[in-house]
């Protein structure tokens, strides 16, 4: 029986095999870099470009025509840009975000160059920090209309992409400075707990403001936080449990209360196998990126160990797997499908954004293979 797009996704989310593997694009970690997107637009002969949803080296645009082209089973909605905060630069030339940290462009990449809490010595300075103004109408302007459009014109599952790129770990590093934030967890636990807790409060408020107008339409809500390096977790499981697990639980529980039907989706790059039981316990339903060349992230082993508790999303190798020849890309797509698709609980997507080294031909080939894939 041929299922609707949403039925297909819901079947996979319930750990049953749908009529085919669901396909995803344009999520928090599956955007197209501008070069690849422009190549698709040119190749298809489309007029005009899709809307700019964010400005980053990972890709600025989202275009529903690409969803239709690959027969995606999803549509995604994105938080808007704040209107009440006016970007500014400090006297050193750092561009200051609404969170207070500063960035500079270095060789085409935006790097954090100023951390406003770097010199803080007490928790009172955390409270006095100028935190983002949550109730900014720019964040939700047009959001309900866009969401209703997808609900009324497609039969797809609608996902809300992340409200902020990163969570307590990344934001703490940006505000405090990478080295100082990591040292705080060993040298000043009270300060570290207070800062992490405050960030969790702000992140929760931001998500609730973003999701409230569109809650009835959503099938899942996305979060992004990179806890893995290539060979190990960035923090030991013990340190994760000590400082981050309860704040994660608190954020996820608040979102689940506001959007009870929605699944919790988490992107975390790198080697995070040791943290997966804690992610599950904190409330994660769907895990991305499943980076296959990172230590301990063998796709077959992950499926055997956690396949009854997690839905897997992504996993396509971007460290060579789909960046070579078309034949190599097709082999990589089949490899991940063979590992994850049996028994349901898998959604086909890259392990992160599709960058300049993924060719147009490879993009077409991997989604074509996935759409036609037959579970063995």
C-alpha positions in Angstrom: 0.0 0.0 0.0 1.3 3.5 -0.9 1.3 5.7 2.1 1.1 9.5 2.3 4.3 11.3 3.1 3.2 11.9 6.7 1.9 8.3 7.2 5.3 7.1 5.9 7.2 9.2 8.4 4.9 8.2 11.3 5.3 4.6 10.4 9.0 4.9 10.6 8.8 6.8 13.8 6.8 4.0 15.3 9.7 1.5 14.4 7.7 -0.2 11.6 8.7 -0.5 8.0 6.8 1.9 5.7 6.3 1.4 2.0 9.6 3.1 1.4 12.3 4.9 3.5 11.2 8.5 4.3 13.5 11.2 2.8 14.4 14.5 4.4 16.1 17.7 3.3 16.2 21.3 4.6 16.3 20.5 8.3 18.6 21.9 10.9 21.5 19.7 9.6 20.5 18.9 6.1 20.6 22.2 4.2 22.4 22.7 0.9 25.4 25.0 0.5 24.7 27.9 -1.9 26.8 26.4 -4.7 25.0 23.1 -4.8 21.6 24.8 -4.5 22.4 27.2 -7.3 23.5 24.3 -9.5 20.1 22.6 -8.9 18.2 25.7 -9.7 20.2 26.1 -13.0 19.9 22.4 -13.9 16.2 22.4 -13.4 15.7 25.7 -15.2 13.8 27.3 -12.3 13.1 31.0 -12.2 14.2 32.9 -9.1 15.5 31.6 -5.8 13.9 30.4 -2.6 13.7 32.6 0.6 16.8 33.2 2.7 16.2 31.7 6.1 19.6 32.2 7.5 23.0 33.6 6.5 25.8 31.1 7.0 28.4 29.2 5.2 26.2 26.1 5.3 23.6 27.6 3.0 21.3 30.6 3.1 18.2 29.3 1.2 15.3 27.0 1.5 13.3 26.0 -1.6 10.2 23.8 -1.6 10.9 23.0 -5.2 13.8 20.8 -4.1 11.4 19.0 -1.7 9.1 18.2 -4.6 12.1 17.3 -6.8 13.3 14.6 -4.5 9.9 13.7 -3.2 10.7 14.6 0.4 8.4 13.5 3.1 8.9 16.6 5.2 8.5 20.3 5.2 10.4 22.5 7.7 9.6 25.8 9.3 12.2 28.1 10.7 12.3 30.8 13.4 12.5 34.3 12.1 15.2 37.0 12.7 14.7 39.4 15.6 13.5 42.8 14.7 14.1 44.6 18.0 17.8 43.9 18.2 20.0 46.0 15.9 23.3 44.4 15.1 26.3 46.4 16.1 30.1 46.2 16.2 32.3 47.0 19.2 35.4 49.1 19.2 37.6 46.1 18.2 35.4 45.4 15.1 33.7 42.3 16.5 30.1 42.0 15.2 28.0 41.6 18.4 25.1 39.1 18.4 21.9 39.5 20.4 23.4 37.0 22.9 26.3 39.4 23.4 29.2 37.4 21.9 31.2 38.8 19.0 32.3 37.3 15.7 34.7 38.0 12.8 35.0 36.6 9.4 38.3 34.7 8.9 38.9 33.1 5.6 35.2 32.8 4.8 34.2 31.4 8.2 32.6 33.3 11.1 34.6 32.7 14.3 33.7 33.8 17.8 36.2 36.6 18.7 34.7 38.2 21.7 33.2 36.5 24.8 31.3 38.9 27.1 31.5 36.8 30.2 35.2 35.9 29.8 36.2 37.9 32.8 33.1 37.2 35.0 33.9 36.0 38.6 30.5 35.7 40.1 27.0 34.4 39.3 25.6 38.0 39.7 27.4 38.9 36.5 25.6 36.1 34.7 22.3 37.6 35.8 23.3 41.1 34.8 24.3 40.0 31.3 22.1 41.4 28.5 20.3 38.2 27.5 18.3 38.1 24.2 14.8 39.6 24.3 12.6 36.6 23.8 9.3 38.2 22.7 10.5 39.7 19.5 7.8 39.7 16.8 10.4 39.2 14.1 10.9 35.6 15.3 7.4 34.6 14.5 6.4 37.0 11.7 4.7 35.0 9.0 5.4 31.7 10.8 1.8 30.6 11.2 1.0 31.4 7.6 4.0 29.4 6.4 3.1 26.5 8.6 -0.5 26.5 7.5 0.6 26.6 3.9 2.5 23.4 4.3 -0.4 21.8 6.2 -2.9 22.7 3.6 -1.0 22.1 0.4 1.1 19.0 1.3 0.6 15.7 3.1 4.0 15.9 4.7 5.2 15.8 8.3 6.1 19.4 9.5 9.2 19.8 11.6 10.4 22.9 13.4 14.1 23.5 12.9 16.3 24.6 15.8 15.5 27.9 17.5 19.2 28.6 18.1 22.2 26.8 16.6 23.7 25.1 19.6 22.5 24.7 23.2 24.1 25.0 26.6 27.5 23.6 25.6 28.1 25.8 22.6 26.5 28.9 24.0 28.4 28.6 27.2 31.7 28.4 25.2 30.7 31.5 23.1 29.8 33.6 26.2 32.6 32.5 28.5 35.3 31.5 26.0 36.1 27.9 25.1 38.9 27.3 27.5 37.5 29.2 30.4 34.1 27.5 30.1 35.7 24.0 30.1 37.9 25.0 33.1 34.9 26.3 35.0 33.5 22.8 35.2 36.5 21.7 37.1 37.5 24.9 39.0 34.3 26.7 39.7 31.4 24.3 39.6 28.9 26.8 41.1 29.5 29.3 38.3 29.4 26.6 35.6 26.1 25.2 36.9 24.6 28.6 37.2 25.6 29.7 33.7 24.4 26.4 32.1 21.1 26.6 34.0 20.6 30.2 32.9 21.3 29.3 29.2 18.8 26.4 29.5 16.2 28.9 30.9 16.7 31.3 27.9 16.7 28.5 25.4 13.5 27.1 26.8 11.8 30.5 26.7 13.0 31.0 23.1 11.6 27.6 22.0 8.2 28.1 23.7 7.8 31.6 22.1 8.7 30.1 18.7 6.5 27.0 18.9 3.4 28.4 20.6 1.7 29.7 17.4 2.3 26.6 15.4 2.3 23.8 18.0 -0.8 21.9 16.6 0.9 21.4 13.2 4.2 20.0 14.3 5.4 16.4 14.1 8.8 17.0 15.6 11.0 19.7 17.0 14.7 20.0 16.3 17.7 20.8 18.5 21.4 21.0 17.7 24.4 20.5 20.0 27.7 19.0 19.0 29.0 16.8 21.9 31.4 14.7 19.8 34.9 14.9 18.4 36.2 12.5 15.8 37.6 10.1 18.3 35.7 10.6 21.5 33.0 12.7 23.2 33.9 16.4 23.8 33.0 15.8 27.5 33.2 12.5 29.3 29.9 10.8 30.1 30.5 11.6 33.8 30.9 15.4 33.1 27.9 15.4 30.7 25.7 13.8 33.4 27.1 16.2 36.1 26.5 19.4 34.2 24.2 18.9 31.1 21.9 16.0 31.4 19.3 17.6 33.7 19.3 20.9 31.8 18.6 18.9 28.6 15.8 17.1 30.3 14.3 20.3 31.5 14.4 21.9 28.0 13.0 18.8 26.3 10.2 18.4 28.9 9.1 22.0 28.5 8.9 21.6 24.7 7.2 18.2 25.0 4.5 19.8 27.3 3.9 22.6 24.8 3.9 20.3 21.7 2.9 16.9 23.2 2.5 15.1 19.8 5.9 16.1 18.6 9.1 14.0 18.7 12.3 15.4 20.0 15.0 15.4 17.4 18.7 16.0 18.2 21.7 16.6 16.0 25.1 15.9 17.6 28.2 15.5 15.4 31.1 13.2 16.1 31.7 10.3 18.5 28.7 10.3 20.9 28.0 6.6 21.3 28.9 6.7 25.0 26.3 9.5 25.5 23.4 7.9 23.6 21.9 6.2 26.6 21.9 9.6 28.3 20.3 11.3 25.3 17.5 8.7 25.3 17.0 9.2 29.0 16.8 12.9 28.6 14.0 12.5 26.1 15.5 12.3 22.6 13.4 10.3 20.1 15.3 10.9 16.9 19.1 11.1 16.6 21.2 12.7 13.9 24.1 12.9 12.6 25.4 9.3 13.0 28.7 10.3 11.6 30.0 6.9 10.5 33.8 7.5 10.5 33.7 8.8 14.0 34.9 6.4 16.7 32.2 4.0 17.9 29.6 5.2 15.4 29.4 2.0 13.3 25.9 2.1 11.7 25.1 -1.6 12.1 26.2 -1.6 15.8 24.1 1.5 16.5 21.0 -0.1 15.0 21.5 -3.3 17.0 22.2 -1.5 20.3 19.7 1.4 20.2 17.3 0.6 17.3 14.4 -0.3 19.6 14.7 3.1 21.5 15.8 5.6 18.9 14.8 6.6 15.4 17.9 7.2 13.3 18.1 10.2 10.9 21.0 10.8 8.5 24.3 8.9 8.7 25.4 9.5 5.1 29.2 9.9 5.2 30.4 13.4 4.3 34.0 12.6 5.0 34.4 10.9 1.6 31.4 8.7 1.3 29.2 10.9 -0.9 31.9 13.4 -2.0 33.6 11.1 -4.5 32.3 9.5 -7.7 28.7 8.9 -8.4 29.3 5.1 -7.9 30.9 5.8 -4.5 28.0 8.0 -3.5 25.5 5.3 -4.5 27.4 2.7 -2.6 27.5 4.9 0.5 23.7 5.5 0.3 23.1 1.8 0.0 25.4 1.0 2.9 23.5 3.3 5.3 20.1 2.1 4.1 21.2 -1.6 4.5 22.4 -0.7 8.1 19.4 1.3 9.3 16.3 0.7 7.3 15.3 -2.9 8.3 12.4 -2.9 10.8 11.7 0.8 10.3 13.1 3.6 12.5 15.2 5.3 9.8 14.9 8.5 7.8 17.3 9.1 5.0 19.3 12.3 5.1 23.0 13.4 5.2 24.9 13.4 8.4 25.3 17.2 8.1 24.8 20.0 5.5 25.6 19.2 1.9 28.7 21.3 1.1 30.6 22.3 -2.0 32.3 18.9 -2.3 29.0 17.1 -2.9 28.3 17.2 -6.7 25.0 17.8 -8.4 25.2 14.3 -9.8 25.8 12.7 -6.4 22.9 14.7 -4.9 20.5 13.4 -7.5 21.9 9.8 -7.3 21.6 9.3 -3.5 18.0 10.5 -3.2 17.0 8.4 -6.3 18.6 5.3 -4.7 16.9 6.0 -1.4 13.5 6.5 -2.9 13.8 3.2 -4.8 15.4 1.2 -2.1 13.9 -2.1 -1.1 14.5 -3.3 2.5 16.4 -6.6 2.6 
